[in-house]
Each structure stands twice: as structure tokens, then as C-alpha cells.
Amino acid sequence: MNTKAAIIGLDGVPYDLITDLASRDIMPYTGEILKEGKITKARTSLPPNSAVSWSSVFTARNPGEHGIYGFTDFLEGSYTVAYHHSMRLKAQPFWQKNHDKRTIIVNLPATYPPQALNGVHISGFVSPQLSRAIYPKEKAGLLEDSGYMVDVVAPFIESEIPTFLGELSNALDKRVKVGKKLLQDKWDIAFFVVTGTDRIGHYLWDAYRNKRNQYHDDFIAYFRKVDEAIHGITEELSEDTALMMLSDHGMTASGTAFNLNTLLKEEGYLMVDDKPEINYNAVKKPTKAFASETNKIHLNLESRFPRGSVKSTDRIELEDEIKDLLTSVRLGGRRVVKSVYTREEIFDGPHSSMGPELVVLPEDGFSFKTGLFSKSLTSVDRLQGRHTEDDAFLYLKGADNMDEFTHLESALLALRTQYGGLNL
């Protein structure tokens, strides 16, 4: 029997949120689905970044194997930052291993530009060109005719939030419309991702539980709409379709923003020219370490950067120094850093050397910033929600022994084992 498999991704949705809203009938259809299978908390890949986590999901590989450590990285041998490109992926996604399976992918982050496959692939964030966000390119008219939106404009001031909420709703409607249309054709594997859940979490997390927040009803209304979207997609599935739902990371309150690069400057590990326009190219020769993209700390190694000042033989000692520094930081008597991982502790594979030397995770009540030229150690985070690594969720319809699945990476392997015939 040729069993179909469908995956629905809810970007940035923690286990506690989806189970809470489902139990309160805010997401009634999702609640019914959850009763048909098993749901568990899941740990995500580190750092808890969507590009890293989704890449781990669709390759079932560790970052050390797939080579993705964030939406941005440094070009080889330079301090120049480059945005993610699908050609950076070092491991095969499951759809490239299953050419006999017709695959439909809608709004999957970190896959731009979409590569050739047997089916249709619409890439998600970051996709700067709508016409290049779909494979095959002959299908571009489908996006244009529907008014498809790859992403929404983030609100920078309070007055922009109503427009932001309207765009979130509009974008989801259009994605569901396109997804349902594609699912009416022949397919074997489908992957549909909702990213508005991440956006609303970042900008309106306080509105989730705080009923006094003026946007509380809007937050709840959006998740009712997500529930309708899940219903709309799953009603296109046959009864025997294997169904997975999962998130790439969780979400929690941001709290006080702590700038890792300001700390490194104050402690003498980082020196920069006062030239913000050149970004990390402002890093000066004596620098020993610098932070990038929220959680990553890179050592300024001679073997990696043009003005590197750290010898490979000094790497472990320097890592220990910086770990001790980070874990000793207190604000108002509270620890700022929950944990610091070395590359060897979390990455395993032939491309591990591409990753940061350290990954830092904040304690509850804090978030990290990495502004290279900021003089302030702390600030008020303009984002209300930040990513978390230990409370994503994983759901499998009809699967047993869910307790053993503690990593998203295991989920795809579980799907393969449970239903067979899919080389995920």
C-alpha cells in the first residue's frame, strides 16, 4: 500500500501553548486531532534558530552534518555576513532522497531558493523574490494570481500592530488556499508550515495569557484561525495518511535584553572600529571572540578569520575562560546565562568546524542581543517573545512509544519506522 505522509509545522509554538489552546476549545479541531495520536515535548537543535531547526527536521541530521547554523553566517575566510541560501545545505533533504515520491512543500523556512524535486516546492522565510520562491518556476503564476505572501512586515511602533495582525491573517488565508489547491493534485508527501505563529509570538507574547493586554483577543483569534488552517489542510488528507505536527522551537517571554558583544568588549575580548556601516568587518586584530545572531559566539581564530588572533592550540582554554565569564554574570542577583555549550558537545559531523565555538542560552527573564556597536549592556527587548530550546512539540498520529522521541531529528526517523516506505 502506498501510504501518504503529511507534516504540518507550526513555527515557534511551544508544547504548553498548543495543548492549552486545544484543551480550552480555542483550537477545537486541533484538540480532536491530538486525541487521535500522541503529543510530547521535544528538544530542538541548537542554537534554537528556525534555519537550524527546520534544516535538522527535513534532513534528520545534526547541524554538524547539514552545515546550517543560522539564517546568517560568515563567508569563508572573512567577516562578511551572508544570508542563508539553500545551496549551503550539506545534507540531502528527504525530498531529494525520494524522487519516486511526489512532494508538495508550502512555506518551509530556510529552503530558498527551492531546488528541483518531484513535485512543487514553495520556500518560506527568507525568500526575497516571490517569483523565485517556487519550483518549478512555471508555477510562479499560482503565487502571483493568489496574492501569495512569503512573510509579513514586522511592526516597529505600536500603531503598526493592527496592520501587522491583518497581514498575518491575510498571509495565512492565501497560503492555505494555495496549499489546498496543490493537495488536490497527485502527491505522496506534503509539508505545510505556518510561520505567523512565530511572528505573533515575538511581537505579542504578552497578549497570550494577559487578558488585560489590548491584543489578547487578537492573539486568541489568530490561533483560532490557525486551527481552521489545520482543519483546511487535513481535510484534504485521506483517512490513512500518516500525520505529523511539530514546531521548530518553543517561545517564552523575552524579558531583559542582554548584549553579549557589549560584555565581550567590556571584558577585553572584543575590539571594533567605530564604523557600523561595515558591520563585522570592523572587528580589530586583538579581538579574541565575538557574538552573532543571538546565541552564537565565535572565537577569532587565525585559521578562520583574516584578522584572527587566536591560535588553535589556545582554543579550549579560551572557551573555558569565556564560559566562566558568561555563567558568572548576575543582574539583580539573578543569573543571566542558563548554559553554555561547546561545539563538541552539540555538533557532530564533518561540517562541525563551520559552526560557532560556543552556543549560549539565557535564563528565564532574559534574552540575548549581539549589537556589535552597542555601548549598553542591557536594554528593553522590543520583542516580547524569544525562542526556547526545550519545549517544542512533536505529534504523531497513531504512533506508539512517544516518550523516546526527545529530539525533532528523531521525529522523521520515527515516521519512517512507523509507516515504512519513506526514506526520511
Secondary structure as UniProt FT lines:
FT   STRAND          5..10
FT   TURN            11..12
FT   HELIX           15..23
FT   TURN            24..25
FT   HELIX           28..36
FT   STRAND          38..43
FT   HELIX           50..59
FT   HELIX           63..66
FT   STRAND          72..74
FT   TURN            76..77
FT   STRAND          81..83
FT   HELIX           86..88
FT   HELIX           94..97
FT   TURN            99..100
FT   STRAND          103..108
FT   TURN            109..110
FT   STRAND          119..123
FT   HELIX           130..132
FT   STRAND          134..135
FT   HELIX           137..139
FT   HELIX           140..146
FT   HELIX           158..160
FT   HELIX           161..183
FT   STRAND          189..194
FT   HELIX           196..204
FT   HELIX           206..209
FT   TURN            211..212
FT   TURN            214..215
FT   HELIX           216..234
FT   TURN            235..236
FT   TURN            239..240
FT   STRAND          242..246
FT   STRAND          250..253
FT   STRAND          256..259
FT   HELIX           260..266
FT   TURN            267..268
FT   HELIX           276..282
FT   TURN            285..286
FT   STRAND          289..292
FT   TURN            293..295
FT   STRAND          296..299
FT   TURN            302..304
FT   TURN            306..307
FT   HELIX           312..314
FT   HELIX           315..328
FT   STRAND          330..331
FT   TURN            332..333
FT   STRAND          334..335
FT   STRAND          337..342
FT   HELIX           343..346
FT   TURN            350..351
FT   HELIX           352..354
FT   STRAND          358..362
FT   TURN            364..365
FT   STRAND          366..369
FT   TURN            372..373
FT   STRAND          378..380
FT   STRAND          385..388
FT   STRAND          392..396
FT   TURN            397..398
FT   HELIX           402..404
FT   HELIX           408..419
//
